Each structure stands twice: as C-alpha cells, then as structure tokens.
Amino acid sequence: MQAVHSFKRFPSAIVSHTVEPSTVAENPIQAFCRLQIEQILSQFPDLGIRLVFHSPEHSKRQCLLYGREFWSVLDTEAQAFLASETWWIKNSIGRLIKVFTKSKPRFYACPISPTKPEYLLLGTPKLLTAKQKRLIENCANLLSHHLSMVRELYTQRQSYQQLEQKNNHIEHQVKSPIALVQIYTEMLLTTVSEQHSRSHLESIQASIQDISRHLKQLTVKQKPLRIAEHNLSELITESLKQLQPWLTEKDITVNYSRSLMLIDVDAWQFKQVLDNLISNAIHFSPISSQIDCHWEVTDQEIVIEISDHGVGLSESDVENLCTPFYSRRPGGTGLGLSIAQKIIHAHNGRLWAGNLPEGGAKFSVALPRYSPKLSIVPAI
C-alpha cells in the first residue's frame, strides 16, 4: 500500500492522504523509489516503510508511505514522536540506526543524505538480522545515489534553459547590427580598389560571416557534423589569421608546426574550438610573450595542447571549466568554453585544462584518430 504526499510536521501525516498505488501518477523519482522499496518488502512483507526525500521539482519534501496497516495501528504517542523527527541525527549515508520509542514495534532509520532529514524509516515487529540490515542499507545507498544524480541533472537542465534564454537574447540584440555591418562592408568593397584596403575589408567580411554562424550555433538545437579529413596546421593558420590584429597589438608569437597532420573533424565546428582556446590564451598572455600549440599522436587519439605564459588557472577556474556564465574575462559570458566542450564531445573527444609547472595555463583536446563521417551536435 502506498501513499504519496508532501511532508507535514504533525502526527497524522504518517497515515493521512493514503491512496491506492493505481491512483498515484508517479514521476520518475517516485517510480525508482517504489521499485527499491518493493524489493525490500519482497523480503520483509511485515515492514512499514516511510521514505522522505527532497525532490528538485518541488519546494516541499516528498513522502512515500508503504504498509498502511502497520502505521494505522501505531499508537498516537509513537506517531507524534516519529513525525517530530527529534530522533534525527546526522549519520553516514546508508547506515541503519535504531530509533527508540515506547511502542512495541522496532524502528530503524537509514539516512540517504548526510546533512538534511532525508531517510528511510522502517518499522518491524522484530529485530533485523545483520544480513537483513545489509540488504536495506544497499537499497538506501542506491536511493541516495539516484536522488543525487536526478538533482544534478535537474540543475544542469535549469542551467541549459537559462543558457537558451541568454542565447535568444544575444541573437535578438546582435543580429541586426551584424547585418548592418555586413551591408556596409559589401558597399565599401564595391568602391575601394586599393588591394591592401580591400584585404582588410574582406577579413572583416569573413569575420562577420563567422559571427553569424556562431549565432546560428547558439540557437539551433541540433546540427549535423560534417566529418572529413582536414590538415590541423591549416585550421590553426585560419584561426590565427582572424586573430592577427590582436596578436600584433600584444606582440604575441604563436609557435606551432606547419607539418601535415590530418584529423577527422567538422572544420567549421572545430575552428570554433580553436578560436575560443587561442583567443583565451591571447587575453591572458602578457605582452611580448608566446603561445605554444603542439600535438601528440597515439594509436587511438590525437592530443592537441594550447598553452600560454599568463597567470594560470585558479582552483575555481578548473572546477567551473566549461560552466555557462562563468568567466574571468571582463564582459565574458563563459559560453565559449561551454560550446567548445559540446563540440569536442560531439566528436567523441575530451577537453580539459591545467597549469604548467613554470606558470601559465594549458588547455588540452583529445580527438579519436578515426571518426564516423556523420554525427550530431547535442543541444547547446
């Protein structure tokens, strides 16, 4: 017998609002909890079980109640004591403790959270054996792990929803000015004949087109990856070409090999990753320094490393790497690394960062040597 209701601090809460299981519209958390508790009840049918937990989608604690007959015959004093939670103490997750009452049934509590009252409360007419305790503790550990994962996924989903709203706002604010700049650039190209000036205008035009594609990437839910063989050194050269004015301003040299290194990537998507990592390195590099970009090849993957000689990464930077809206750059949104990570994951690769022993940050990207020719970029 099962009851599902919000937790209230009064004695009758243990048995109030009891309904038949078939009338309860379960959510995924409740369904998982029910399966775990039914496993316990299959071994101990005489138990009364109460599960109290925090659901990320509800402000109040949730309560699942099993064994209505057990709770209904419990005396009022015991009901009041159990509902008050004055017996609650912080304890290790998944470790049973005895709850002493004056009533004849024995009660055990098993925490599923280390800091707040989330627990399995079990009533039994007799003492549990060591083997029975281990079974219940194993189920409690599974419940704790599952609830923790659900909360983490819920937090991520909220972050992505905020990111989507932010992306829509960015597109709305930036799309029109970009279109105007593109129109004026095209008009200037029709009137300027001097080759040096035309070269600058063409670079501006190419950058505007890249920005437009970036905006589409932010707003499109899914987009196919067009995987093909590309020369890594040429992709780096293309990224540096657009960043050259900034490199010249800070007198920064980028060291990388011009030798042929073929990789299977979506060229435009992977260029976004390079643009982001190199621009970050430029921003945090001191004037008249250098940025190193090199790669190592193994049987299974290619590891590309981009390092600078700046101040390096703090513990918070490493912990929040690729987290949307986290950025140490003035005016930064933290979206660049988040998008870069998703592109790398879509290529079945990995992205991580750390500090160099001599100072400075190093960002690493690992890509598989051989990739399928078509993949999907996950929703950003």
C-alpha positions as a Markdown table, in Angstrom:
| # | Residue | x | y | z |
|---|---|---|---|---|
| 1 | Met | 0.0 | 0.0 | 0.0 |
| 2 | Gln | 1.4 | 3.4 | -1.0 |
| 3 | Ala | 0.7 | 7.0 | -0.2 |
| 4 | Val | 2.3 | 10.0 | -1.8 |
| 5 | His | 2.0 | 13.5 | -0.3 |
| 6 | Ser | 4.0 | 16.5 | 0.8 |
| 7 | Phe | 5.6 | 16.1 | 4.2 |
| 8 | Lys | 3.9 | 17.9 | 7.1 |
| 9 | Arg | 5.1 | 18.1 | 10.7 |
| 10 | Phe | 2.2 | 16.6 | 12.6 |
| 11 | Pro | 1.5 | 13.1 | 13.8 |
| 12 | Ser | -1.4 | 12.2 | 11.4 |
| 13 | Ala | 0.9 | 12.9 | 8.5 |
| 14 | Ile | 2.1 | 9.3 | 8.6 |
| 15 | Val | -1.2 | 7.9 | 7.6 |
| 16 | Ser | -3.1 | 10.8 | 6.0 |
| 17 | His | -3.9 | 11.1 | 2.3 |
| 18 | Thr | -3.2 | 7.4 | 1.8 |
| 19 | Val | -4.3 | 6.3 | -1.6 |
| 20 | Glu | -4.2 | 3.1 | -3.7 |
| 21 | Pro | -1.0 | 2.8 | -5.8 |
| 22 | Ser | -3.0 | 2.7 | -9.1 |
| 23 | Thr | -4.4 | 6.2 | -8.4 |
| 24 | Val | -1.0 | 7.8 | -8.0 |
| 25 | Ala | 0.5 | 9.5 | -11.0 |
| 26 | Glu | 4.2 | 8.7 | -10.4 |
| 27 | Asn | 7.1 | 10.7 | -11.6 |
| 28 | Pro | 10.4 | 9.0 | -12.5 |
| 29 | Ile | 11.8 | 9.6 | -9.0 |
| 30 | Gln | 8.8 | 8.1 | -7.3 |
| 31 | Ala | 8.9 | 5.1 | -9.7 |
| 32 | Phe | 12.5 | 4.4 | -8.9 |
| 33 | Cys | 11.9 | 4.7 | -5.1 |
| 34 | Arg | 8.9 | 2.4 | -5.3 |
| 35 | Leu | 11.0 | -0.3 | -7.1 |
| 36 | Gln | 13.6 | -0.1 | -4.4 |
| 37 | Ile | 11.2 | -0.3 | -1.6 |
| 38 | Glu | 9.2 | -3.1 | -3.2 |
| 39 | Gln | 12.5 | -5.1 | -3.3 |
| 40 | Ile | 12.8 | -4.6 | 0.5 |
| 41 | Leu | 9.1 | -5.6 | 1.0 |
| 42 | Ser | 9.5 | -8.7 | -1.0 |
| 43 | Gln | 12.0 | -9.9 | 1.7 |
| 44 | Phe | 10.2 | -8.4 | 4.7 |
| 45 | Pro | 6.4 | -8.2 | 4.0 |
| 46 | Asp | 5.6 | -7.2 | 7.5 |
| 47 | Leu | 7.6 | -3.9 | 7.4 |
| 48 | Gly | 6.1 | -0.5 | 7.5 |
| 49 | Ile | 8.3 | 1.8 | 5.4 |
| 50 | Arg | 8.3 | 5.6 | 5.1 |
| 51 | Leu | 10.7 | 7.3 | 2.6 |
| 52 | Val | 11.2 | 11.1 | 3.0 |
| 53 | Phe | 13.2 | 13.0 | 0.4 |
| 54 | His | 13.7 | 16.3 | -1.4 |
| 55 | Ser | 12.5 | 16.4 | -5.0 |
| 56 | Pro | 14.2 | 19.0 | -7.1 |
| 57 | Glu | 10.9 | 19.9 | -8.8 |
| 58 | His | 9.1 | 20.5 | -5.6 |
| 59 | Ser | 9.7 | 23.0 | -2.8 |
| 60 | Lys | 8.4 | 20.7 | -0.1 |
| 61 | Arg | 9.7 | 17.3 | 0.9 |
| 62 | Gln | 8.1 | 14.3 | -0.6 |
| 63 | Cys | 6.9 | 11.3 | 1.4 |
| 64 | Leu | 6.2 | 7.8 | 0.1 |
| 65 | Leu | 4.4 | 5.5 | 2.6 |
| 66 | Tyr | 4.2 | 1.7 | 2.4 |
| 67 | Gly | 2.3 | -0.6 | 4.8 |
| 68 | Arg | -0.7 | 1.4 | 5.7 |
| 69 | Glu | -1.9 | -1.3 | 8.1 |
| 70 | Phe | 1.3 | -1.1 | 10.0 |
| 71 | Trp | 1.2 | 2.7 | 10.5 |
| 72 | Ser | -2.6 | 2.7 | 11.2 |
| 73 | Val | -2.3 | 0.6 | 14.3 |
| 74 | Leu | 0.6 | 2.6 | 15.8 |
| 75 | Asp | -0.3 | 4.5 | 18.9 |
| 76 | Thr | -0.7 | 8.3 | 18.8 |
| 77 | Glu | 2.4 | 8.9 | 21.0 |
| 78 | Ala | 4.7 | 6.9 | 18.7 |
| 79 | Gln | 3.2 | 8.6 | 15.6 |
| 80 | Ala | 3.9 | 12.0 | 17.2 |
| 81 | Phe | 7.4 | 11.2 | 18.1 |
| 82 | Leu | 8.3 | 9.8 | 14.7 |
| 83 | Ala | 6.7 | 12.7 | 12.9 |
| 84 | Ser | 8.5 | 15.2 | 15.0 |
| 85 | Glu | 11.9 | 14.0 | 13.8 |
| 86 | Thr | 13.5 | 14.9 | 17.1 |
| 87 | Trp | 15.2 | 11.5 | 16.8 |
| 88 | Trp | 17.1 | 12.6 | 13.7 |
| 89 | Ile | 20.9 | 12.8 | 13.8 |
| 90 | Lys | 23.5 | 13.2 | 11.1 |
| 91 | Asn | 24.8 | 9.8 | 10.2 |
| 92 | Ser | 26.6 | 8.1 | 7.3 |
| 93 | Ile | 24.5 | 7.5 | 4.2 |
| 94 | Gly | 23.1 | 4.1 | 4.0 |
| 95 | Arg | 23.8 | 3.1 | 7.6 |
| 96 | Leu | 20.9 | 1.9 | 9.8 |
| 97 | Ile | 20.4 | 3.3 | 13.3 |
| 98 | Lys | 17.9 | 2.4 | 15.9 |
| 99 | Val | 15.0 | 4.8 | 16.7 |
| 100 | Phe | 13.9 | 4.2 | 20.3 |
| 101 | Thr | 10.2 | 4.5 | 21.1 |
| 102 | Lys | 7.9 | 3.2 | 23.9 |
| 103 | Ser | 5.9 | 1.3 | 21.4 |
| 104 | Lys | 6.4 | -2.5 | 20.8 |
| 105 | Pro | 7.5 | -2.3 | 17.1 |
| 106 | Arg | 11.2 | -1.7 | 16.5 |
| 107 | Phe | 12.1 | 1.3 | 14.3 |
| 108 | Tyr | 15.2 | 1.8 | 12.2 |
| 109 | Ala | 16.2 | 4.9 | 10.3 |
| 110 | Cys | 18.6 | 4.9 | 7.4 |
| 111 | Pro | 19.8 | 8.3 | 6.1 |
| 112 | Ile | 20.0 | 8.9 | 2.3 |
| 113 | Ser | 21.5 | 12.4 | 2.8 |
| 114 | Pro | 24.5 | 13.3 | 5.0 |
| 115 | Thr | 23.2 | 16.7 | 6.1 |
| 116 | Lys | 19.4 | 17.0 | 5.9 |
| 117 | Pro | 16.5 | 14.8 | 7.0 |
| 118 | Glu | 16.1 | 12.5 | 4.1 |
| 119 | Tyr | 15.7 | 8.9 | 5.1 |
| 120 | Leu | 14.1 | 5.5 | 5.1 |
| 121 | Leu | 12.1 | 4.9 | 8.3 |
| 122 | Leu | 11.3 | 1.3 | 8.9 |
| 123 | Gly | 9.0 | -0.3 | 11.5 |
| 124 | Thr | 9.3 | -4.0 | 12.1 |
| 125 | Pro | 7.7 | -6.4 | 14.7 |
| 126 | Lys | 11.1 | -8.0 | 15.4 |
| 127 | Leu | 14.8 | -7.2 | 15.3 |
| 128 | Leu | 16.6 | -7.2 | 12.0 |
| 129 | Thr | 19.5 | -9.6 | 11.3 |
| 130 | Ala | 22.8 | -8.4 | 10.1 |
| 131 | Lys | 22.0 | -9.8 | 6.6 |
| 132 | Gln | 18.7 | -8.0 | 6.5 |
| 133 | Lys | 20.3 | -4.8 | 7.6 |
| 134 | Arg | 22.9 | -5.0 | 4.7 |
| 135 | Leu | 20.1 | -5.5 | 2.2 |
| 136 | Ile | 18.2 | -2.4 | 3.4 |
| 137 | Glu | 21.4 | -0.4 | 3.6 |
| 138 | Asn | 22.3 | -1.4 | 0.0 |
| 139 | Cys | 18.9 | -0.2 | -1.2 |
| 140 | Ala | 19.3 | 3.1 | 0.8 |
| 141 | Asn | 22.6 | 3.7 | -0.9 |
| 142 | Leu | 21.0 | 3.1 | -4.4 |
| 143 | Leu | 18.3 | 5.6 | -3.5 |
| 144 | Ser | 20.8 | 8.2 | -2.3 |
| 145 | His | 22.9 | 7.8 | -5.5 |
| 146 | His | 19.8 | 8.0 | -7.7 |
| 147 | Leu | 18.4 | 11.1 | -6.0 |
| 148 | Ser | 21.8 | 12.8 | -6.2 |
| 149 | Met | 22.0 | 12.1 | -9.9 |
| 150 | Val | 18.5 | 13.4 | -10.5 |
| 151 | Arg | 19.2 | 16.6 | -8.7 |
| 152 | Glu | 22.4 | 17.1 | -10.7 |
| 153 | Leu | 20.6 | 16.6 | -14.0 |
| 154 | Tyr | 17.8 | 18.9 | -12.8 |
| 155 | Thr | 20.4 | 21.6 | -12.1 |
| 156 | Gln | 22.0 | 21.1 | -15.5 |
| 157 | Arg | 18.7 | 21.3 | -17.2 |
| 158 | Gln | 17.9 | 24.6 | -15.4 |
| 159 | Ser | 21.4 | 25.9 | -16.5 |
| 160 | Tyr | 20.7 | 25.0 | -20.1 |
| 161 | Gln | 17.3 | 26.6 | -20.0 |
| 162 | Gln | 19.0 | 29.8 | -18.7 |
| 163 | Leu | 21.6 | 29.4 | -21.4 |
| 164 | Glu | 18.9 | 29.1 | -24.1 |
| 165 | Gln | 17.2 | 32.3 | -22.9 |
| 166 | Lys | 20.5 | 34.1 | -22.9 |
| 167 | Asn | 21.3 | 32.8 | -26.4 |
| 168 | Asn | 17.9 | 34.1 | -27.7 |
| 169 | His | 18.6 | 37.5 | -26.1 |
| 170 | Ile | 22.0 | 37.6 | -27.7 |
| 171 | Glu | 20.7 | 36.8 | -31.1 |
| 172 | His | 18.0 | 39.4 | -30.8 |
| 173 | Gln | 20.4 | 42.1 | -29.7 |
| 174 | Val | 23.3 | 41.3 | -32.1 |
| 175 | Lys | 21.6 | 40.1 | -35.3 |
| 176 | Ser | 20.5 | 43.4 | -36.6 |
| 177 | Pro | 23.8 | 45.3 | -36.0 |
| 178 | Ile | 25.7 | 42.4 | -37.7 |
| 179 | Ala | 23.5 | 42.6 | -40.7 |
| 180 | Leu | 24.2 | 46.4 | -41.0 |
| 181 | Val | 27.9 | 45.9 | -40.7 |
| 182 | Gln | 27.8 | 43.3 | -43.4 |
| 183 | Ile | 25.8 | 45.5 | -45.7 |
| 184 | Tyr | 28.2 | 48.5 | -45.2 |
| 185 | Thr | 31.2 | 46.2 | -45.7 |
| 186 | Glu | 29.8 | 45.0 | -49.0 |
| 187 | Met | 29.1 | 48.5 | -50.1 |
| 188 | Leu | 32.7 | 49.6 | -49.3 |
| 189 | Leu | 34.1 | 46.7 | -51.3 |
| 190 | Thr | 32.4 | 48.0 | -54.4 |
| 191 | Thr | 34.0 | 51.4 | -54.0 |
| 192 | Val | 37.5 | 50.5 | -52.7 |
| 193 | Ser | 40.1 | 49.5 | -55.3 |
| 194 | Glu | 43.3 | 49.6 | -53.3 |
| 195 | Gln | 44.3 | 46.0 | -52.6 |
| 196 | His | 45.6 | 46.5 | -49.1 |
| 197 | Ser | 42.3 | 48.2 | -48.0 |
| 198 | Arg | 40.3 | 45.5 | -49.8 |
| 199 | Ser | 42.2 | 42.8 | -47.9 |
| 200 | His | 41.2 | 44.4 | -44.6 |
| 201 | Leu | 37.5 | 44.7 | -45.7 |
| 202 | Glu | 37.5 | 41.0 | -46.8 |
| 203 | Ser | 38.8 | 40.0 | -43.4 |
| 204 | Ile | 36.0 | 42.0 | -41.8 |
| 205 | Gln | 33.5 | 40.3 | -44.1 |
| 206 | Ala | 34.8 | 36.8 | -43.3 |
| 207 | Ser | 34.7 | 37.6 | -39.5 |
| 208 | Ile | 31.1 | 38.8 | -39.8 |
| 209 | Gln | 30.1 | 35.6 | -41.6 |
| 210 | Asp | 31.8 | 33.6 | -38.8 |
| 211 | Ile | 29.9 | 35.6 | -36.1 |
| 212 | Ser | 26.6 | 34.9 | -38.0 |
| 213 | Arg | 27.3 | 31.2 | -38.0 |
| 214 | His | 28.2 | 31.3 | -34.3 |
| 215 | Leu | 24.8 | 32.9 | -33.6 |
| 216 | Lys | 23.1 | 30.1 | -35.5 |
| 217 | Gln | 25.1 | 27.5 | -33.5 |
| 218 | Leu | 23.8 | 29.1 | -30.3 |
| 219 | Thr | 20.2 | 29.0 | -31.3 |
| 220 | Val | 19.9 | 25.7 | -33.4 |
| 221 | Lys | 19.0 | 22.8 | -31.2 |
| 222 | Gln | 20.7 | 20.1 | -33.3 |
| 223 | Lys | 23.0 | 20.3 | -36.2 |
| 224 | Pro | 24.7 | 17.5 | -38.2 |
| 225 | Leu | 28.5 | 17.3 | -38.0 |
| 226 | Arg | 30.2 | 17.0 | -41.4 |
| 227 | Ile | 33.2 | 15.0 | -40.6 |
| 228 | Ala | 36.1 | 15.0 | -43.2 |
| 229 | Glu | 39.9 | 14.9 | -43.2 |
| 230 | His | 41.5 | 18.3 | -42.6 |
| 231 | Asn | 45.0 | 19.5 | -42.0 |
| 232 | Leu | 45.3 | 20.6 | -38.4 |
| 233 | Ser | 48.0 | 23.2 | -39.1 |
| 234 | Glu | 45.9 | 24.8 | -41.8 |
| 235 | Leu | 42.9 | 25.1 | -39.4 |
| 236 | Ile | 45.2 | 26.8 | -36.8 |
| 237 | Thr | 46.5 | 29.1 | -39.5 |
| 238 | Glu | 43.0 | 30.2 | -40.4 |
| 239 | Ser | 42.2 | 30.9 | -36.8 |
| 240 | Leu | 45.3 | 32.9 | -36.3 |
| 241 | Lys | 44.6 | 35.0 | -39.5 |
| 242 | Gln | 41.4 | 36.4 | -37.9 |
| 243 | Leu | 43.2 | 36.9 | -34.6 |
| 244 | Gln | 46.3 | 38.6 | -36.1 |
| 245 | Pro | 45.4 | 42.2 | -35.3 |
| 246 | Trp | 45.1 | 41.2 | -31.6 |
| 247 | Leu | 48.3 | 39.2 | -31.7 |
| 248 | Thr | 50.1 | 42.2 | -33.3 |
| 249 | Glu | 48.7 | 44.6 | -30.7 |
| 250 | Lys | 50.1 | 42.5 | -27.8 |
| 251 | Asp | 53.2 | 41.5 | -29.7 |
| 252 | Ile | 52.5 | 37.8 | -29.1 |
| 253 | Thr | 54.0 | 34.9 | -31.2 |
| 254 | Val | 52.2 | 31.6 | -31.7 |
| 255 | Asn | 54.5 | 28.6 | -32.1 |
| 256 | Tyr | 53.1 | 25.6 | -34.0 |
| 257 | Ser | 54.2 | 23.1 | -36.5 |
| 258 | Arg | 53.3 | 23.6 | -40.2 |
| 259 | Ser | 53.8 | 19.9 | -41.0 |
| 260 | Leu | 50.9 | 17.9 | -42.3 |
| 261 | Met | 48.6 | 16.5 | -39.6 |
| 262 | Leu | 45.3 | 15.0 | -40.8 |
| 263 | Ile | 42.4 | 14.9 | -38.4 |
| 264 | Asp | 38.8 | 13.8 | -38.9 |
| 265 | Val | 36.6 | 16.8 | -37.8 |
| 266 | Asp | 33.9 | 19.2 | -38.9 |
| 267 | Ala | 36.2 | 22.0 | -40.0 |
| 268 | Trp | 33.8 | 24.9 | -39.1 |
| 269 | Gln | 32.8 | 23.4 | -35.8 |
| 270 | Phe | 36.4 | 22.6 | -34.8 |
| 271 | Lys | 37.6 | 26.0 | -35.8 |
| 272 | Gln | 35.2 | 27.5 | -33.2 |
| 273 | Val | 37.1 | 25.4 | -30.6 |
| 274 | Leu | 40.5 | 26.7 | -31.8 |
| 275 | Asp | 39.2 | 30.3 | -32.0 |
| 276 | Asn | 38.0 | 30.1 | -28.4 |
| 277 | Leu | 41.1 | 28.4 | -26.9 |
| 278 | Ile | 43.5 | 30.7 | -28.8 |
| 279 | Ser | 41.6 | 33.9 | -28.0 |
| 280 | Asn | 41.6 | 32.9 | -24.3 |
| 281 | Ala | 45.3 | 32.3 | -24.4 |
| 282 | Ile | 45.8 | 35.7 | -26.1 |
| 283 | His | 43.7 | 37.5 | -23.5 |
| 284 | Phe | 45.6 | 36.1 | -20.5 |
| 285 | Ser | 49.1 | 36.3 | -22.1 |
| 286 | Pro | 51.4 | 39.1 | -21.1 |
| 287 | Ile | 52.6 | 41.5 | -23.7 |
| 288 | Ser | 55.6 | 40.3 | -25.8 |
| 289 | Ser | 55.1 | 36.6 | -24.8 |
| 290 | Gln | 54.4 | 33.5 | -26.8 |
| 291 | Ile | 51.6 | 30.9 | -27.1 |
| 292 | Asp | 52.6 | 27.3 | -27.8 |
| 293 | Cys | 50.4 | 24.9 | -29.8 |
| 294 | His | 51.6 | 21.4 | -30.4 |
| 295 | Trp | 50.1 | 17.9 | -30.6 |
| 296 | Glu | 51.0 | 14.3 | -29.9 |
| 297 | Val | 49.7 | 11.3 | -31.8 |
| 298 | Thr | 49.0 | 7.8 | -30.3 |
| 299 | Asp | 47.4 | 4.8 | -31.8 |
| 300 | Gln | 44.0 | 5.8 | -30.5 |
| 301 | Glu | 43.9 | 9.6 | -30.4 |
| 302 | Ile | 45.5 | 13.0 | -31.1 |
| 303 | Val | 46.1 | 15.3 | -28.2 |
| 304 | Ile | 46.3 | 19.0 | -29.0 |
| 305 | Glu | 47.7 | 21.3 | -26.4 |
| 306 | Ile | 47.4 | 25.1 | -26.3 |
| 307 | Ser | 49.4 | 26.8 | -23.6 |
| 308 | Asp | 50.2 | 30.4 | -22.5 |
| 309 | His | 52.5 | 32.1 | -20.1 |
| 310 | Gly | 49.9 | 34.1 | -18.2 |
| 311 | Val | 48.8 | 33.8 | -14.5 |
| 312 | Gly | 47.4 | 30.3 | -14.9 |
| 313 | Leu | 44.1 | 28.9 | -13.6 |
| 314 | Ser | 42.8 | 29.0 | -10.1 |
| 315 | Glu | 41.1 | 26.1 | -8.4 |
| 316 | Ser | 37.7 | 27.8 | -9.0 |
| 317 | Asp | 38.6 | 28.1 | -12.7 |
| 318 | Val | 39.4 | 24.4 | -13.0 |
| 319 | Glu | 36.3 | 23.4 | -11.1 |
| 320 | Asn | 34.0 | 25.6 | -13.2 |
| 321 | Leu | 35.7 | 24.8 | -16.5 |
| 322 | Cys | 33.1 | 25.0 | -19.3 |
| 323 | Thr | 30.3 | 26.1 | -16.9 |
| 324 | Pro | 28.0 | 28.5 | -18.7 |
| 325 | Phe | 28.2 | 32.1 | -17.5 |
| 326 | Tyr | 31.4 | 31.5 | -15.5 |
| 327 | Ser | 34.2 | 33.7 | -16.9 |
| 328 | Arg | 37.2 | 35.7 | -15.7 |
| 329 | Arg | 37.3 | 37.8 | -18.8 |
| 330 | Pro | 35.7 | 41.2 | -18.4 |
| 331 | Gly | 32.4 | 41.1 | -20.1 |
| 332 | Gly | 32.8 | 37.4 | -20.8 |
| 333 | Thr | 29.7 | 35.1 | -20.7 |
| 334 | Gly | 31.6 | 31.8 | -20.3 |
| 335 | Leu | 29.7 | 30.5 | -23.3 |
| 336 | Gly | 32.8 | 29.9 | -25.5 |
| 337 | Leu | 34.3 | 27.1 | -23.5 |
| 338 | Ser | 30.8 | 25.6 | -22.9 |
| 339 | Ile | 30.2 | 25.4 | -26.6 |
| 340 | Ala | 33.7 | 24.2 | -27.3 |
| 341 | Gln | 33.3 | 21.3 | -24.9 |
| 342 | Lys | 30.0 | 20.3 | -26.5 |
| 343 | Ile | 31.6 | 20.3 | -30.0 |
| 344 | Ile | 34.5 | 18.2 | -28.7 |
| 345 | His | 32.1 | 15.8 | -27.1 |
| 346 | Ala | 30.2 | 15.5 | -30.3 |
| 347 | His | 33.5 | 14.5 | -31.9 |
| 348 | Asn | 33.7 | 11.8 | -29.2 |
| 349 | Gly | 36.7 | 13.7 | -27.7 |
| 350 | Arg | 37.7 | 15.2 | -24.4 |
| 351 | Leu | 38.6 | 18.7 | -23.3 |
| 352 | Trp | 40.4 | 19.6 | -20.0 |
| 353 | Ala | 42.8 | 22.2 | -18.6 |
| 354 | Gly | 45.5 | 22.6 | -16.0 |
| 355 | Asn | 48.6 | 24.7 | -15.1 |
| 356 | Leu | 52.1 | 24.5 | -16.4 |
| 357 | Pro | 54.9 | 23.8 | -13.8 |
| 358 | Glu | 56.6 | 27.0 | -14.9 |
| 359 | Gly | 53.4 | 29.1 | -14.9 |
| 360 | Gly | 50.6 | 29.6 | -17.3 |
| 361 | Ala | 47.5 | 27.7 | -18.4 |
| 362 | Lys | 47.3 | 24.7 | -20.7 |
| 363 | Phe | 44.2 | 23.6 | -22.5 |
| 364 | Ser | 44.1 | 20.1 | -23.9 |
| 365 | Val | 41.8 | 18.5 | -26.5 |
| 366 | Ala | 41.9 | 14.8 | -27.3 |
| 367 | Leu | 40.3 | 13.5 | -30.5 |
| 368 | Pro | 39.9 | 10.0 | -31.7 |
| 369 | Arg | 42.2 | 9.1 | -34.7 |
| 370 | Tyr | 39.2 | 7.9 | -36.8 |
| 371 | Ser | 35.7 | 9.3 | -36.5 |
| 372 | Pro | 32.4 | 8.5 | -38.2 |
| 373 | Lys | 31.6 | 10.7 | -41.1 |
| 374 | Leu | 28.3 | 12.0 | -39.6 |
| 375 | Ser | 27.5 | 12.8 | -36.0 |
| 376 | Ile | 25.1 | 15.1 | -34.2 |
| 377 | Val | 26.0 | 18.2 | -32.1 |
| 378 | Pro | 23.9 | 17.9 | -28.8 |
| 379 | Ala | 21.6 | 20.7 | -27.9 |
| 380 | Ile | 23.6 | 23.7 | -26.6 |
